[in-house]
Amino acid sequence: GALTQAVCEEIETYPGVHSARARLIGDASSPDLVIETTLEQTADLAALRRRIETNAVAHTRQALDNPNLPVTLDLTVTDRQGRRAS
């Protein structure tokens, strides 16, 4: 709950991100993190992927004290306008 919400809130602050969803799946003693992120058309996919991995994923691994937490990252591009006003 709170952890995945924090992951989403962090990712949604990154420029070029339209929305994010995260969930932990699997066994409580050995979970996997699944992140689904929708990006704006103008987003730099490679840069956002790196930022998600080096920041949001790293923060999650640290919070769970699990440096090897498996992560599935799904990036989708949308033509919808971003949530934030320019």
N, C-alpha and C positions, 0 to 999 in steps of 0.2 A: 503494500500500500504506500506507505510514506516514502520508502526508498525509490520505488519506481516513479512516483509522482515527482520526486526531486530530480531524477534523471531527465524526465520529460521537460520539467521547467527549465533546467539548465540548457538542454539542447534547443529549446524554443527561443532562447535569447540569442542564439547564433544568427548572424546575418545570412539570409538566404533560406532559412528554415521556415516552412509554412506551419508544420505541426509535427508532433512526435508522440509515440505511444511506446510504452515499455512494460514488460512483464517478466516475472521469474517463473520458469517452468521446471518440471522435474521434481526430484526428491529434495526435501528441505536440507538434507545434509550434503547434497551435490546438485545445486540448482544450475540452470542455464539462464542467461539474460537474453531476451529477445527485444530488439529495438526496431521499430518501424518508423521511419522518418520520411515526411513528404517535403520535398524541396521546391523552391520557386525555380522557374525556367532559367533565370539569370544566375543561379547559384553555381559556385565552383565546386563540383561534386568531389573531386579529389581532395581539395582543401577541407571541405566539411567532413569528409570521411576521416581524415587524419585528426581533425579537431575533436570529433566525437570519440575516437579511439584514445587519443592522448589526454583528454580532459574528462568527459562524462564517464567513459568506461573505466578509466583509471580511478576516478573518485568512487565509483560503485565497488570496484574490486577492493579498494582500501576500506570502505565502510563495512564490507562483508568479511574483511580479513582473508580474502581469497584471491591471491595474485594470479591464479590460473583459471579464474571464472570463465567458462566458455561463453562466447557472445555471438549471436547472430544479428547482423545489421542489414536491414532492408532499406534501401534508398529508392524513393519513387519521386519523379518530377511531375509537378502539376502546372496547369496554365492558370490556376486561380490566383487572385491577388493575395498578398500576404495579410496577416492579421493586423500588423502594426501600421499605424499611420506614418507616412513619411514626413 
